[in-house]
Amino acid sequence: MAFESARSVPFELAPKPEPEEGFVDEVYRDDVDPSSHEVLVSSQNVVFELAPEPEEGFVDEGSCDDVDPSTCRIRRSRLSLQRKGMSYRRLFDTMSATEIMDSLGRGGASRMFARGKATESDQLSSVGKFLSRGSTLDKATALTASAVASDRNVRKSSGKPGAMADLLGASHEHPVQEMQFYNIGGAKVYYYYGLDTVRSPEHVMAAGPHIRDTAVGVLMLDQYKIQERPGDPSNPLTFWPYQTFFSIPQGITFEKCKIVASSGANALRDYPLETSAICQALLALAEVASRSGYKRLMIAGDCGYYALSAEAFAKNLSCWGTQSWVPHPDGAFASFRVPYFKSPSLDLDIILCLGTTQMISSPKPEMNLSSQLGGDTSVVYLTADLRSWYNNQALDTVSEEYAPLLRLSWYAQQLDFKLEEEEISTLDMVVQVNSSLLEGVAIQNSDAELLDVVENLLELNAGSTASVVGLFLGHMASQMKDSGESPAERAWASATDLTTLVEDMAHGKDGALHPENIIVEKVSPVLEYLQPILLRIAGQIGGKKMESLTEEEEFRLLAVLIGNPMPKGRPPPDTYKVFKRAMAIRIQMTFCALLSVRNLRPEISGLPVGKMFVEFYANFNAKLNKNVLSKVNGSHAIDGRKFILFDCRFVPCFGFNVSKSLTVWTARQNYFWMGTILLRFSEIMQRNGWMGAATYHMECTELFSFTPFFHEMGLPVSQFTDWF
């Protein structure tokens, strides 16, 4: 991609409309001096304690507690089962089944509730009060006594040397890590202070000459609690040893971000309040970076949808009064469709590189990546939610293709147990079955794998029963001796052949669903399958082998696996009988979902699980591009041929987790599902002549966790520091 040709493709600027009532036209400048990193205890500058010291030998998923700063690598060792199991002892010893159900279904936070590390009253940490909408706090400092950092600038609170440092835990064996928070015009900016103190001369030299004057900014999402890891833009070690600043636009949730993205360059016209909030967050990033002494700021997005509206942000930011950004005198673009700005008021250079979708965020050929491609080539964009790329009539047309697969019309008989599609759709149930299909084999002889499954299920409410059904089907298929060399191969190839078993548990010979009064009996094979699994879990949590379980113990352990089985909004069952019936109805619904998708898709000859799900979903995406995306108009360059969309929303182990802000587990089967489906999709597209030689771009930043896998497969992945 030629640098000079990129400069000839500027974003179109437009006069800024009058600001909407309630939005601040200028960046709010409080009396903050980030360079001093002062820790003051006052009503407007509060020291919060984030979390207690972790248990000895235990690494909390998603934390940076086990970082080796000398190499900036996470040391992932297999913990002893006894130690890992003991962290959930509270579930087995002190919590009732109802209390357990109340603690689950909260995403990654569920594990903290289950371990007793958080309560309802503290809302996980007091920092939540600062980050909550409407907070009047201007600035805050948060510290934790369990991470590597420095106490060199911690102020004394009294005449005694080191008193404040002692109070904050800076003199502990594990020094504090400090986080600074700023509220600027409603945008919440924060960064991790102290990571610069563990940079060795080798790190500084390897990072290049700009490390002292260049910082990274990340545009975050509001109310998004996914557990990030190095590689994700929201992790402070992703761009390390460069300093990273994070900014949360007020009210811009994942759903709001997707809505803004659907309008592309017209986002300011269609969604002025949301677009202004995003621009305020960008201005706040520049504010803090400049006042921290940096001269250049590279801004990335924690969500790939931001990049689709980059042109709208560029227009707005160029018309923001004294805080306006202007095209850089060296050229309006740092690279293709990557705007290069100057903030005269801050004397700061700013490069807006929100994501790969910036390159196709305009439908005009001269202003998108098509002008840079040659011959019969294609670019496939992997996205977290394909439908969010469209709005208005185009969205209606695309949504019609999904509607039959999402609709919950097949269980109308269960009128007193009504689910809603936004809780879990038909296709989501099928996806969750597939997500745990191979785990049904892995847990057969491994308690470690079983506890990993428990960790996963703790986050869920909707979808947990479907996951248990997947374990059951994977186990049953693995026992079919004549269908594969190994149990895993048998589960992958033969689970689709369990149609008769599923039909018998879902409905009678006349096709009518089994009524509630006999449903527990009808799904008894699943419940019986779970009995030895519950004993194993109890043994791991309780620390001793269990020969049998009381009804109360069984109730509590099923609550751990399932959460609250009642429809969203209903309180959890207070008796085991009611719980088991509700769970049985959900099992029946999952079987109905499998049969419904089978009946809707001609390429499915059995159940849509294992290899048959791959065939179904690869074909669905291929035909969607060929027959629909090639004909609808969007605010971007997607045309179903040169630029292709692949919807990762319904890829097992991935899309459901992202949409619900759950942990995207970096497990082997996660990579297996993604790679297998994409390979089959590519085969279908190329054999039919629907796309040429292709490269894959990732819209969703949660896909960044796949980059080591892509490296292993020989795909070069650029590092952010290569741009400096």
Stockholm file with secondary structure:
# STOCKHOLM 1.0

chainA/1-724         MAFESARSVPFELAPKPEPEEGFVDEVYRDDVDPSSHEVLVSSQNVVFELAPEPEEGFVDEGSCDDVDPSTCRIRRSRLSLQRKGMSYRRLFDTMSATEIMDSLGRGGASRMFARGKATESDQLSSVGKFLSRGSTLDKATALTASAVASDRNVRKSSGKPGAMADLLGASHEHPVQEMQFYNIGGAKVYYYYGLDTVRSPEHVMAAGPHIRDTAVGVLMLDQYKIQERPGDPSNPLTFWPYQTFFSIPQGITFEKCKIVASSGANALRDYPLETSAICQALLALAEVASRSGYKRLMIAGDCGYYALSAEAFAKNLSCWGTQSWVPHPDGAFASFRVPYFKSPSLDLDIILCLGTTQMISSPKPEMNLSSQLGGDTSVVYLTADLRSWYNNQALDTVSEEYAPLLRLSWYAQQLDFKLEEEEISTLDMVVQVNSSLLEGVAIQNSDAELLDVVENLLELNAGSTASVVGLFLGHMASQMKDSGESPAERAWASATDLTTLVEDMAHGKDGALHPENIIVEKVSPVLEYLQPILLRIAGQIGGKKMESLTEEEEFRLLAVLIGNPMPKGRPPPDTYKVFKRAMAIRIQMTFCALLSVRNLRPEISGLPVGKMFVEFYANFNAKLNKNVLSKVNGSHAIDGRKFILFDCRFVPCFGFNVSKSLTVWTARQNYFWMGTILLRFSEIMQRNGWMGAATYHMECTELFSFTPFFHEMGLPVSQFTDWF
#=GR chainA/1-724 SS CCHHHHHTCCCCCCCCCCCCTTCCSSCCCCSCCTTTCCCCCBTTEEEEECCCCCCTTCCCTTCSTTEETTTTEECCCCCCHHHHHHTTHHHHHTCCHHHHHHHCSSTTHHHHHHHTSCCTTTTSCTHHHHHSTTCCCCEEEEEETTSCCCCTTCCCSSSSTTHHHHHHTTTSSSCCEEEEEEEETTEEEEEEESGGGGCCHHHHHHHCTTTTTEEEEEECCTTCCCCCCTTSTTSTTSSTTSCEEEEECTTCCHHHHHHHHTTGGGHHHHCHHHHHHHHHHHHHHHHHHHHTTCSEEEEEESSGGGGGGHHHHHHHHTTSGGGCCEECTTCSEEETTEEEEEETTTTEEEEECCCGGGGGSSSSGGGSGGGGCCSSEEEEEEESCGGGGCCHHHHHHHHHHHHHHHCCGGGTTCTTSCCCTTTCCHHHHHHHHHHTTTHHHHTTSCHHHHHHHHHHHHTCSTTHHHHHHHHHHHHHHHTCGGGCSSHHHHHHHHGGGCHHHHHHHHBCTTSCBCCHHHHHHHTHHHHHHHHHHHHHHHHHHHTSCCSCCCHHHHHHHHHHHHCCCSCTTSCCCSSHHHHHHHHHHHHHHHHHHHHHHHHHCTTCSSCSCTHHHHHHHHHHHHHHIIIIITTSCCSSCCCSSSEEEEEGGGSTTTHHHHHTTCCCCCCHHHHHHHHHHHHHHHHHHHHTTSCCEEEEEECSGGGGGGHHHHHHTTCCCCCGGGGC
#=GC SS_cons         CCHHHHHTCCCCCCCCCCCCTTCCSSCCCCSCCTTTCCCCCBTTEEEEECCCCCCTTCCCTTCSTTEETTTTEECCCCCCHHHHHHTTHHHHHTCCHHHHHHHCSSTTHHHHHHHTSCCTTTTSCTHHHHHSTTCCCCEEEEEETTSCCCCTTCCCSSSSTTHHHHHHTTTSSSCCEEEEEEEETTEEEEEEESGGGGCCHHHHHHHCTTTTTEEEEEECCTTCCCCCCTTSTTSTTSSTTSCEEEEECTTCCHHHHHHHHTTGGGHHHHCHHHHHHHHHHHHHHHHHHHHTTCSEEEEEESSGGGGGGHHHHHHHHTTSGGGCCEECTTCSEEETTEEEEEETTTTEEEEECCCGGGGGSSSSGGGSGGGGCCSSEEEEEEESCGGGGCCHHHHHHHHHHHHHHHCCGGGTTCTTSCCCTTTCCHHHHHHHHHHTTTHHHHTTSCHHHHHHHHHHHHTCSTTHHHHHHHHHHHHHHHTCGGGCSSHHHHHHHHGGGCHHHHHHHHBCTTSCBCCHHHHHHHTHHHHHHHHHHHHHHHHHHHTSCCSCCCHHHHHHHHHHHHCCCSCTTSCCCSSHHHHHHHHHHHHHHHHHHHHHHHHHCTTCSSCSCTHHHHHHHHHHHHHHIIIIITTSCCSSCCCSSSEEEEEGGGSTTTHHHHHTTCCCCCCHHHHHHHHHHHHHHHHHHHHTTSCCEEEEEECSGGGGGGHHHHHHTTCCCCCGGGGC
//
